[in-house]
């Protein structure tokens, strides 16, 4: 007789099944397979046929080999393997290649572009391209060419570095595709393949015993001790620790993981990475040959042989290496090195280096580079080659539009005016592109009282990811924003992100005290909206925040009307003291009462008169040269509550004279209308500084573009079963 049994707790609904049905359901789940459509198989066959045709054209000499292109442009320095084998492998197989970057700094720099450029060339020619962020290896640090060990990086700093580098790489990859399109390389969606990985993804779930049994067992200490880096650090430095000693093996395991999962057969590194590449090749071959599973063992042939090469070293005019450790890095973050300074750096390169740099840092064809250099020789003073180099680098890093704007600013008598506009909030009109996000400062500071004591919707508004608190509430309700944490765990018990990983979970309307569970090292909060807009919020104490003099959207006591009133009072008081001279405190108080000066926080009718005058001038009812004395503060004649209510109604009524239609009833339109009137009132009072502070952030919305109405609440859909 079959007994009935209850389902495990993993099932959300209480129910019972007999043992036969339970076993049948478990067996069915275990035998589920992922189906592959016939269209996907057809695309794979088509890709293989295209590659075979390409291989024949290269063999017949009708098409140039990519390896020859890389050599002609100067990317090849040292080769791990034979050149003939590499060329044959690249001709016959669509292999993958990767470049690894350790997140030891908050930004990439120009030196990182040198090994990335040949990877970009392989990508636009159909090879698989992988960029690996060393979240795990960055905890150790590469000891190559160092006499002193690297300092340990804090968890919050590591998370910030990983987040910034990942989104920088995403923007650069998008710009690579745009640059390739400029020079006739059209993207093939099913052929061009790229990925950004973090080696913490596999190291955090890797068994230490597996590494010891598989990797360490086949490595001999003799070759490792004979490496020049090890000898130099042990003899002249502070000694070699065990984690630094096994760093090349950790890098080798990264290669082995990519070798199996993504068919990566080539590693590209800087000029100082040749020893690590050699160690990686030996380790990958040993792991390939010692595979215990016969079903996963790969044959020892050319198609499964690892290779690698290094790129030339990028140095400055004094011969020093570029990088964070050398102190002369040119950063790719526009808040660390502006686009104007990045452009100017390449314009100032020596004439003898420009041609080589054009080959290294641009996608310009070699015949086009020859034309640019010929023009440069005819008119050296105009520095045509230098400007072409700077333009292409800025277009690669920050986008084509930013490159055009920077070139115009630089050629306009080297004027720094009109620099890159900082985007202070998430764009609500127009697409939220990756290049627009480059002007969105990732790292900001907010006070502890806000992070730990206020709702997550207020935090979203304060960080610029929401237009208002209500907008932040809607985002959380519909899970339109994300926070760095453990996916799938409730907010009350969320353990946060794992060390050196970057994982997100949707934001929901949880209790205010639950936000502290997502803090990294008790001080860093990672927020994201969309694909490219992130905020790395550093929590500071309330005392430190007050001393900094900063403010955030929605901060109590920092409203624009209140700030305008305070600035007007201070200006009137300063003007009166300058006219009357110094007087006693008692006399000052009497004069203030006699002149009708209002005190901070005390409502008056001055705002109503200012708003009426500003709106009348805008509508043509009065001339711009009206007497400013009309707007001097006067003593209130009504009660505080009556004046306050009247001022609010008049402010809104006069602000709406220029806004018609249903869009005038949205919160965003109301805010824009009120701000516009306040700015006009501030300018009429001569408060230029206050008016500038009230200006709408550049890059958030173009001047003259109507505000897009926000979608209101809609009824939930009800589905009726027939």
JOCOR-V916320 format. One record per pair of residues at least 24 apart in sequence whose ideal C-beta (glycine too) atoms are under 10 Angstrom apart, sorted by the first residue. I is the first residue (numbers start at 1). J is the second residue. If there is no record, write none. Layout:
BEGIN
[[I,J] [I,J]]
END
This chain:
BEGIN
[[40,190] [43,189] [43,190] [43,191] [44,190] [46,190] [46,191] [47,94] [47,126] [47,188] [47,190] [47,191] [48,94] [50,94] [50,126] [50,188] [50,191] [51,91] [51,92] [51,93] [51,94] [51,126] [51,191] [52,92] [54,91] [54,94] [54,125] [54,126] [55,88] [55,90] [55,91] [55,92] [55,93] [55,94] [56,91] [57,91] [58,87] [58,90] [58,91] [58,92] [59,88] [59,91] [59,92] [63,91] [65,90] [65,91] [65,125] [66,90] [66,91] [66,118] [66,121] [66,122] [66,124] [66,125] [66,126] [66,127] [67,91] [67,118] [67,122] [67,309] [69,118] [69,121] [69,122] [69,125] [69,365] [69,366] [70,117] [70,118] [70,121] [70,122] [70,268] [70,309] [70,311] [72,359] [72,366] [73,117] [73,118] [73,121] [73,356] [73,358] [73,359] [73,360] [73,361] [73,362] [73,363] [73,364] [73,366] [73,369] [74,114] [74,311] [74,312] [74,355] [74,356] [74,357] [74,359] [74,360] [75,114] [75,115] [75,117] [75,118] [75,119] [75,121] [75,268] [75,309] [75,310] [75,311] [75,312] [75,359] [75,360] [76,118] [76,268] [76,309] [76,310] [76,311] [76,312] [77,114] [77,269] [77,270] [77,271] [77,274] [77,309] [77,310] [77,311] [77,312] [77,313] [78,269] [78,271] [78,273] [78,274] [78,277] [78,278] [78,308] [78,309] [78,310] [78,311] [78,312] [79,274] [79,277] [79,307] [79,308] [79,309] [79,310] [80,266] [80,267] [80,269] [80,273] [80,274] [80,275] [80,277] [80,278] [80,279] [80,280] [80,281] [80,282] [80,306] [80,307] [80,308] [80,309] [80,310] [81,266] [81,277] [81,278] [81,281] [81,305] [81,306] [81,307] [81,308] [81,309] [82,307] [83,307] [83,309] [85,302] [85,305] [85,307] [86,265] [86,266] [86,302] [86,305] [86,307] [86,308] [86,309] [88,302] [88,303] [89,265] [89,266] [89,302] [89,303] [89,304] [89,305] [89,306] [89,307] [90,122] [90,125] [90,127] [90,265] [90,266] [90,307] [92,302] [92,303] [93,127] [93,263] [93,265] [93,302] [93,303] [93,304] [94,122] [94,125] [94,126] [94,127] [94,128] [94,191] [94,193] [94,263] [95,122] [95,127] [95,128] [95,262] [95,263] [95,264] [95,265] [95,266] [95,303] [95,306] [95,307] [96,122] [96,127] [96,128] [96,129] [96,130] [96,193] [96,194] [96,195] [96,258] [96,259] [96,261] [96,262] [96,263] [96,264] [96,265] [96,266] [97,121] [97,122] [97,123] [97,127] [97,128] [97,129] [97,130] [97,258] [97,264] [97,265] [97,266] [97,267] [97,268] [97,307] [97,308] [97,309] [98,128] [98,129] [98,130] [98,131] [98,132] [98,195] [98,197] [98,254] [98,255] [98,258] [98,259] [98,262] [98,264] [98,265] [98,266] [98,267] [98,268] [98,269] [98,308] [99,129] [99,130] [99,131] [99,132] [99,169] [99,267] [99,268] [99,269] [99,270] [99,273] [99,311] [100,130] [100,131] [100,132] [100,133] [100,134] [100,137] [100,138] [100,142] [100,197] [100,199] [100,251] [100,254] [100,255] [100,258] [100,267] [100,268] [100,269] [100,273] [100,276] [100,280] [101,131] [101,132] [101,133] [101,134] [101,137] [101,138] [101,165] [101,169] [102,132] [102,133] [102,134] [102,135] [102,136] [102,137] [102,138] [102,139] [102,140] [102,141] [102,142] [102,150] [102,153] [102,161] [102,165] [102,199] [102,247] [102,251] [103,133] [103,134] [103,135] [103,137] [103,138] [103,139] [103,153] [103,157] [103,158] [103,159] [103,160] [103,161] [103,162] [103,163] [103,164] [103,165] [103,166] [103,198] [103,500] [104,134] [104,137] [104,138] [104,139] [104,141] [104,142] [104,150] [104,151] [104,153] [104,157] [104,158] [104,161] [104,165] [104,323] [104,324] [104,325] [105,138] [105,153] [105,157] [105,161] [105,164] [105,165] [105,323] [105,324] [105,325] [105,329] [105,331] [105,333] [105,336] [106,157] [106,160] [106,161] [106,162] [106,163] [106,164] [106,165] [106,168] [106,324] [106,331] [106,333] [106,335] [106,336] [106,442] [106,443] [106,536] [107,161] [107,164] [107,165] [107,168] [107,324] [107,329] [107,331] [107,332] [107,333] [107,334] [107,335] [107,336] [107,337] [107,442] [108,164] [108,165] [108,168] [108,169] [108,172] [108,329] [108,331] [108,332] [108,333] [108,397] [109,314] [109,322] [109,323] [109,324] [109,328] [109,329] [109,330] [109,331] [109,332] [109,333] [109,336] [109,337] [110,314] [110,322] [110,323] [110,328] [110,329] [110,330] [110,331] [110,332] [110,337] [110,342] [110,345] [110,346] [110,361] [110,393] [110,397] [111,270] [111,313] [111,314] [111,315] [111,321] [111,322] [111,323] [111,324] [111,326] [111,328] [111,329] [111,330] [112,165] [112,168] [112,169] [112,172] [112,270] [112,314] [112,322] [112,323] [112,329] [112,332] [113,172] [113,311] [113,314] [113,322] [113,330] [113,332] [113,360] [113,361] [113,393] [113,396] [113,397] [114,268] [114,270] [114,271] [114,310] [114,311] [114,312] [114,313] [114,314] [114,322] [114,360] [114,361] [115,267] [115,268] [115,269] [115,270] [115,271] [115,273] [115,309] [115,310] [115,311] [115,312] [115,314] [116,169] [116,172] [116,173] [116,176] [116,268] [116,311] [116,396] [117,176] [117,268] [117,311] [117,359] [117,360] [117,361] [117,362] [117,363] [117,396] [118,266] [118,268] [118,309] [118,311] [118,360] [119,176] [119,194] [119,266] [119,268] [119,311] [120,172] [120,173] [120,175] [120,176] [120,177] [120,179] [120,180] [120,194] [120,363] [120,396] [121,176] [121,180] [121,185] [121,363] [122,194] [122,266] [122,268] [123,173] [123,176] [123,177] [123,180] [123,185] [123,187] [123,192] [123,193] [123,194] [124,176] [124,177] [124,179] [124,180] [124,181] [124,183] [124,185] [124,186] [124,187] [124,188] [124,192] [124,194] [124,363] [125,180] [125,185] [125,191] [125,192] [126,188] [126,191] [126,192] [126,193] [127,191] [127,192] [127,193] [127,194] [127,265] [127,266] [128,191] [128,192] [128,193] [128,194] [128,195] [128,258] [128,262] [128,263] [128,264] [128,265] [128,266] [129,173] [129,176] [129,192] [129,193] [129,194] [129,195] [129,196] [129,264] [129,268] [130,193] [130,194] [130,195] [130,196] [130,197] [130,254] [130,258] [130,261] [130,262] [130,264] [130,267] [131,165] [131,166] [131,169] [131,170] [131,172] [131,173] [131,194] [131,195] [131,196] [131,197] [132,195] [132,196] [132,197] [132,198] [132,199] [132,201] [132,251] [132,254] [132,255] [132,257] [132,258] [132,264] [132,267] [133,161] [133,162] [133,163] [133,165] [133,166] [133,169] [133,196] [133,197] [133,198] [133,199] [133,200] [133,201] [133,500] [133,502] [134,162] [134,165] [134,197] [134,198] [134,199] [134,200] [134,203] [134,247] [134,250] [134,251] [134,254] [134,500] [135,159] [135,161] [135,162] [135,165] [135,166] [135,197] [135,198] [135,199] [135,200] [135,201] [135,203] [135,204] [135,498] [135,499] [135,500] [135,501] [135,502] [136,198] [136,199] [136,200] [136,201] [136,202] [136,203] [136,204] [136,206] [136,250] [136,253] [136,254] [136,499] [136,500] [136,501] [137,199] [137,200] [137,203] [137,243] [137,247] [137,248] [137,250] [137,251] [137,253] [137,254] [137,500] [138,162] [138,165] [138,198] [138,199] [138,200] [138,500] [139,200] [139,203] [139,243] [139,250] [139,499] [139,500] [140,241] [140,242] [140,243] [140,244] [140,245] [140,246] [140,247] [140,250] [140,251] [141,243] [141,244] [141,247] [142,229] [142,244] [142,247] [142,248] [142,250] [142,251] [142,270] [142,272] [142,273] [142,276] [143,229] [143,230] [143,232] [143,233] [143,237] [143,240] [143,241] [143,243] [143,244] [143,245] [143,247] [143,248] [144,227] [144,228] [144,229] [144,230] [144,232] [144,233] [144,244] [144,247] [144,248] [144,269] [144,270] [144,272] [144,273] [144,274] [144,275] [144,276] [145,228] [145,229] [145,232] [145,233] [145,271] [145,272] [145,275] [145,321] [145,325] [146,229] [146,232] [146,233] [146,237] [146,238] [146,244] [146,272] [146,325] [147,232] [147,233] [147,235] [147,236] [147,237] [147,238] [147,239] [148,233] [148,237] [148,238] [148,325] [149,233] [149,237] [149,238] [149,239] [149,240] [149,241] [149,243] [149,244] [150,244] [150,325] [153,500] [154,520] [154,521] [154,523] [154,524] [155,496] [155,497] [155,498] [155,499] [155,500] [155,520] [155,521] [155,522] [155,523] [155,524] [156,519] [156,520] [156,521] [156,522] [156,523] [156,524] [156,525] [156,526] [156,536] [156,538] [156,539] [157,520] [157,521] [157,524] [158,200] [158,499] [158,500] [158,501] [158,520] [158,521] [159,484] [159,496] [159,497] [159,499] [159,500] [159,501] [159,502] [159,520] [159,521] [159,524] [159,526] [159,536] [160,442] [160,443] [160,520] [160,524] [160,526] [160,536] [160,538] [161,500] [161,536] [162,198] [162,200] [162,497] [162,500] [162,501] [162,502] [162,526] [163,442] [163,443] [163,484] [163,497] [163,502] [163,524] [163,526] [163,528] [163,534] [163,535] [163,536] [164,332] [164,333] [164,335] [164,336] [164,442] [164,443] [164,534] [164,536] [165,196] [165,198] [165,332] [165,333] [165,502] [166,196] [166,197] [166,198] [166,502] [166,534] [167,196] [167,434] [167,437] [167,438] [167,440] [167,442] [167,502] [167,528] [167,531] [167,532] [167,533] [167,534] [168,331] [168,332] [168,333] [168,397] [168,434] [168,438] [168,442] [169,194] [169,196] [169,332] [170,196] [170,434] [170,437] [170,531] [170,532] [171,332] [171,396] [171,397] [171,398] [171,399] [171,433] [171,434] [171,435] [171,436] [171,437] [171,438] [171,532] [172,332] [172,396] [172,397] [172,398] [172,399] [172,434] [172,438] [173,434] [174,399] [174,433] [174,434] [174,435] [174,532] [175,394] [175,395] [175,396] [175,397] [175,398] [175,399] [175,400] [175,402] [175,403] [175,434] [175,435] [175,438] [176,363] [176,396] [178,395] [178,396] [178,399] [178,400] [178,435] [179,362] [179,363] [179,364] [179,392] [179,395] [179,396] [179,399] [179,400] [180,363] [182,363] [182,364] [182,392] [182,395] [182,400] [183,362] [183,363] [183,364] [183,365] [183,368] [184,363] [184,365] [185,363] [193,262] [195,258] [195,262] [197,254] [197,257] [197,258] [197,261] [197,262] [198,500] [198,501] [198,502] [198,503] [199,250] [199,251] [199,253] [199,254] [199,257] [199,258] [199,500] [200,498] [200,499] [200,500] [200,501] [200,502] [200,503] [201,257] [201,498] [201,500] [201,501] [201,502] [201,503] [202,253] [202,254] [202,257] [202,258] [202,261] [203,250] [203,253] [203,254] [203,257] [203,500] [203,501] [204,498] [204,499] [204,500] [204,501] [205,498] [206,253] [206,257] [210,253] [211,246] [211,249] [211,250] [211,253] [213,290] [213,292] [214,253] [214,256] [214,283] [214,286] [214,287] [214,290] [214,291] [214,292] [215,246] [215,249] [215,250] [215,252] [215,253] [215,256] [215,283] [215,284] [215,286] [215,287] [215,290] [216,246] [216,249] [216,283] [217,286] [217,290] [218,282] [218,283] [218,285] [218,286] [218,287] [218,289] [218,290] [219,246] [219,248] [219,249] [219,252] [219,279] [219,282] [219,283] [219,286] [220,282] [221,245] [223,278] [223,279] [223,282] [224,248] [224,249] [224,275] [224,279] [227,275] [227,276] [227,278] [227,279] [228,275] [229,272] [229,275] [229,276] [230,275] [247,276] [247,279] [248,273] [248,275] [248,276] [248,277] [248,278] [248,279] [248,280] [248,282] [248,283] [249,276] [249,279] [249,280] [249,283] [250,276] [251,276] [251,277] [251,279] [251,280] [251,283] [252,276] [252,277] [252,279] [252,280] [252,281] [252,282] [252,283] [252,284] [252,286] [252,287] [252,306] [253,280] [253,283] [253,284] [253,287] [254,280] [255,279] [255,280] [255,281] [255,283] [255,284] [255,287] [255,306] [255,308] [256,280] [256,283] [256,284] [256,285] [256,286] [256,287] [256,288] [256,306] [257,287] [258,284] [259,284] [259,287] [259,288] [259,298] [259,304] [259,306] [260,284] [260,287] [260,288] [260,291] [260,296] [260,298] [263,303] [263,304] [264,306] [265,302] [265,303] [265,304] [265,305] [265,306] [265,307] [265,308] [266,306] [266,307] [266,308] [266,309] [267,306] [267,307] [267,308] [267,309] [267,310] [268,308] [268,309] [268,310] [268,311] [269,308] [269,309] [269,310] [269,311] [270,310] [270,311] [270,312] [270,313] [270,314] [270,321] [270,323] [271,310] [271,311] [271,312] [271,313] [271,314] [271,321] [272,310] [272,313] [272,321] [272,323] [273,308] [273,309] [273,310] [273,311] [274,308] [274,309] [274,310] [275,310] [276,308] [276,310] [277,306] [277,307] [277,308] [277,309] [277,310] [278,308] [280,306] [280,308] [281,305] [281,306] [281,307] [281,308] [282,306] [311,360] [312,356] [312,360] [314,357] [314,360] [314,361] [315,353] [316,345] [316,349] [317,348] [317,349] [317,350] [317,353] [330,393] [331,397] [332,393] [332,396] [332,397] [332,398] [332,438] [333,397] [333,438] [333,441] [333,442] [333,443] [334,394] [334,397] [334,398] [334,402] [334,419] [334,420] [334,422] [334,438] [334,439] [334,441] [335,420] [335,422] [335,438] [335,439] [335,440] [335,441] [335,442] [335,443] [337,397] [338,406] [338,416] [338,419] [338,420] [339,390] [339,393] [339,394] [339,397] [339,398] [339,399] [339,402] [339,403] [339,405] [339,406] [339,407] [339,409] [339,410] [339,419] [339,420] [339,438] [339,439] [340,394] [340,405] [340,406] [340,409] [340,410] [340,414] [340,415] [340,416] [340,418] [340,419] [340,420] [341,406] [341,416] [342,390] [342,393] [342,394] [342,397] [342,398] [342,403] [342,406] [343,386] [343,387] [343,389] [343,390] [343,391] [343,393] [343,394] [343,398] [343,402] [343,403] [343,406] [343,407] [343,409] [343,410] [344,386] [344,390] [344,406] [344,410] [344,414] [344,416] [345,390] [345,393] [346,386] [346,387] [346,388] [346,389] [346,390] [346,391] [346,392] [346,393] [346,394] [347,383] [347,385] [347,386] [347,387] [347,389] [347,390] [347,391] [347,407] [347,410] [347,411] [347,414] [348,383] [348,386] [348,390] [349,383] [349,385] [349,386] [349,389] [349,390] [350,386] [351,376] [351,377] [351,380] [351,383] [351,385] [351,386] [353,386] [353,389] [354,383] [354,384] [354,385] [354,386] [354,388] [354,389] [355,385] [355,389] [357,385] [357,386] [357,389] [357,390] [357,392] [357,393] [358,385] [358,386] [358,388] [358,389] [358,392] [358,393] [360,389] [360,393] [361,389] [361,390] [361,392] [361,393] [361,396] [361,397] [362,388] [362,389] [362,391] [362,392] [362,393] [362,395] [362,396] [363,392] [363,395] [363,396] [364,388] [364,389] [364,392] [382,411] [387,411] [395,435] [397,435] [397,438] [398,435] [398,438] [398,439] [399,433] [399,434] [399,435] [399,436] [399,438] [400,435] [401,433] [401,435] [401,436] [402,435] [402,436] [402,438] [402,439] [418,698] [419,698] [420,698] [420,699] [421,697] [421,698] [421,699] [421,700] [422,697] [422,698] [422,699] [422,700] [423,464] [423,533] [423,697] [423,698] [423,699] [423,700] [424,464] [424,553] [424,696] [424,697] [424,698] [424,699] [424,700] [425,461] [425,463] [425,464] [425,465] [425,466] [425,467] [425,533] [425,553] [425,696] [425,697] [425,699] [425,700] [425,701] [426,460] [426,463] [426,464] [426,465] [426,466] [426,467] [426,471] [426,475] [426,481] [426,529] [426,530] [426,533] [426,535] [426,700] [427,530] [427,533] [427,699] [427,700] [427,701] [428,466] [428,467] [428,471] [428,668] [428,700] [428,701] [428,707] [428,708] [428,710] [429,668] [429,700] [429,701] [429,702] [429,705] [429,706] [429,707] [429,708] [430,700] [430,701] [430,702] [430,705] [430,708] [431,530] [432,529] [432,530] [432,531] [432,532] [432,533] [433,530] [433,531] [433,532] [434,530] [434,531] [434,532] [434,533] [435,532] [436,532] [436,533] [436,699] [437,530] [437,531] [437,532] [437,533] [437,534] [438,532] [439,698] [439,699] [440,464] [440,465] [440,532] [440,533] [440,534] [440,535] [440,699] [440,700] [441,535] [441,536] [442,526] [442,533] [442,534] [442,535] [442,536] [442,537] [443,524] [443,534] [443,535] [443,536] [443,537] [443,538] [444,527] [444,535] [444,536] [444,537] [444,538] [444,550] [444,552] [445,523] [445,536] [445,537] [445,538] [445,539] [445,540] [445,544] [445,545] [445,548] [445,550] [445,552] [446,525] [446,535] [446,537] [446,538] [446,539] [446,540] [446,545] [446,550] [446,552] [446,555] [447,539] [447,540] [447,541] [447,542] [447,543] [447,544] [447,545] [447,546] [447,548] [447,550] [447,552] [447,555] [448,516] [448,523] [448,539] [448,540] [448,541] [448,542] [448,543] [448,544] [448,545] [449,539] [449,541] [449,542] [449,545] [449,556] [450,512] [450,515] [450,537] [450,539] [450,542] [450,545] [450,552] [450,554] [450,555] [450,556] [451,512] [451,515] [451,516] [451,518] [451,519] [451,523] [451,525] [451,537] [451,538] [451,539] [451,540] [452,512] [452,513] [452,515] [452,516] [452,519] [452,539] [453,512] [453,513] [453,515] [453,516] [453,542] [454,512] [454,515] [454,554] [455,509] [455,510] [455,511] [455,512] [455,515] [456,481] [456,483] [456,491] [456,507] [456,508] [456,509] [456,510] [456,511] [456,512] [456,514] [456,515] [456,518] [456,525] [456,527] [457,481] [457,507] [457,509] [457,554] [458,512] [458,552] [458,553] [458,554] [458,555] [459,483] [459,507] [459,512] [459,515] [459,525] [459,527] [459,535] [459,537] [459,552] [459,554] [460,507] [460,527] [460,529] [460,535] [461,552] [461,553] [461,554] [462,535] [462,537] [462,551] [462,552] [462,553] [462,554] [462,555] [463,525] [463,527] [463,529] [463,533] [463,534] [463,535] [463,536] [463,537] [463,552] [463,553] [464,527] [464,529] [464,533] [464,535] [464,552] [464,553] [464,697] [464,700] [465,507] [465,527] [465,528] [465,529] [465,530] [465,533] [465,534] [465,535] [466,529] [466,553] [466,554] [467,553] [467,666] [467,667] [467,668] [467,671] [467,700] [467,710] [468,553] [468,554] [468,667] [468,668] [468,671] [468,710] [469,553] [469,554] [470,667] [470,710] [471,667] [471,668] [471,710] [472,507] [472,509] [472,554] [473,509] [474,509] [474,710] [474,711] [474,713] [475,506] [475,507] [475,509] [475,529] [476,506] [476,507] [476,508] [476,509] [476,510] [477,507] [477,508] [477,509] [478,506] [478,507] [478,508] [479,505] [479,506] [479,507] [479,508] [480,506] [480,507] [480,529] [480,530] [481,506] [481,507] [481,508] [481,527] [481,528] [481,529] [481,530] [481,533] [481,535] [482,506] [482,507] [482,526] [482,527] [482,528] [482,529] [482,530] [482,534] [483,507] [483,508] [483,510] [483,515] [483,517] [483,518] [483,525] [483,526] [483,527] [483,528] [483,537] [484,518] [484,519] [484,520] [484,524] [484,525] [484,526] [484,527] [484,528] [484,534] [484,536] [485,517] [485,518] [485,519] [485,520] [485,525] [485,526] [486,517] [486,518] [489,517] [490,514] [490,517] [491,515] [491,517] [491,518] [492,517] [493,517] [494,518] [496,520] [496,521] [496,525] [496,526] [497,524] [497,526] [502,526] [502,528] [502,534] [504,528] [504,534] [515,539] [551,693] [557,601] [560,671] [560,674] [560,675] [560,678] [560,679] [560,682] [560,690] [560,693] [560,694] [561,603] [561,607] [561,647] [561,648] [561,651] [561,674] [561,675] [561,678] [561,681] [562,600] [562,601] [563,678] [563,682] [563,687] [563,690] [563,693] [563,694] [564,606] [564,607] [564,610] [564,678] [564,679] [564,681] [564,682] [564,685] [564,687] [564,690] [564,691] [564,693] [564,694] [565,598] [565,599] [565,600] [565,601] [565,602] [565,603] [565,604] [565,606] [565,607] [565,633] [566,600] [566,601] [566,690] [567,682] [567,685] [567,687] [567,689] [567,690] [567,691] [567,693] [568,597] [568,598] [568,606] [568,607] [568,610] [568,631] [568,632] [568,633] [568,681] [568,682] [568,685] [568,686] [568,687] [568,690] [569,597] [569,598] [569,599] [569,600] [569,602] [569,604] [569,606] [569,633] [570,600] [570,687] [571,685] [571,686] [571,687] [571,689] [571,690] [572,596] [572,597] [572,598] [572,606] [572,631] [572,632] [572,633] [572,685] [573,597] [573,633] [575,632] [575,686] [593,635] [594,635] [595,632] [595,633] [595,634] [595,635] [596,632] [596,633] [596,634] [596,635] [596,636] [597,632] [597,633] [597,634] [597,635] [598,633] [598,634] [598,635] [598,636] [601,640] [602,633] [602,635] [602,636] [602,640] [602,643] [602,644] [603,636] [603,638] [603,639] [603,640] [603,641] [603,642] [603,643] [603,644] [603,645] [603,646] [603,647] [603,648] [604,633] [604,634] [604,635] [604,636] [604,637] [604,638] [604,640] [604,643] [604,644] [604,647] [605,633] [605,634] [605,635] [605,636] [605,637] [605,638] [605,643] [605,646] [605,647] [605,650] [606,630] [606,631] [606,632] [606,633] [606,634] [606,636] [606,647] [606,681] [606,685] [607,631] [607,633] [607,643] [607,646] [607,647] [607,648] [607,650] [607,651] [607,677] [607,678] [607,681] [608,643] [608,646] [608,647] [608,648] [608,649] [608,650] [608,651] [608,653] [608,654] [609,633] [609,634] [609,650] [609,681] [610,651] [610,654] [610,677] [610,678] [610,680] [610,681] [610,682] [610,684] [610,685] [611,647] [611,650] [611,651] [611,652] [611,653] [611,654] [611,655] [611,674] [611,677] [611,678] [611,680] [611,681] [612,650] [612,653] [612,654] [612,677] [612,681] [613,654] [613,680] [613,681] [613,684] [614,654] [614,655] [614,676] [614,677] [614,678] [614,679] [614,680] [614,681] [614,682] [614,683] [614,684] [615,650] [615,653] [615,654] [615,655] [615,656] [615,657] [615,658] [615,676] [615,677] [615,680] [615,681] [616,654] [616,657] [617,680] [617,684] [618,654] [618,657] [618,658] [618,676] [618,677] [618,680] [619,654] [619,657] [619,658] [624,684] [626,684] [628,684] [628,685] [628,686] [630,684] [631,681] [631,684] [631,685] [631,686] [632,685] [633,685] [648,674] [651,677] [651,678] [651,681] [652,677] [659,706] [659,707] [661,706] [661,709] [662,709] [662,712] [663,706] [663,707] [663,708] [663,709] [663,710] [664,707] [664,709] [665,709] [665,712] [666,707] [666,708] [666,709] [666,710] [666,711] [666,712] [667,709] [667,710] [668,701] [668,707] [668,708] [668,709] [668,710] [669,706] [669,707] [669,708] [669,709] [669,710] [670,707] [671,696] [671,707] [672,696] [672,701] [672,706] [672,707] [673,707]]
END
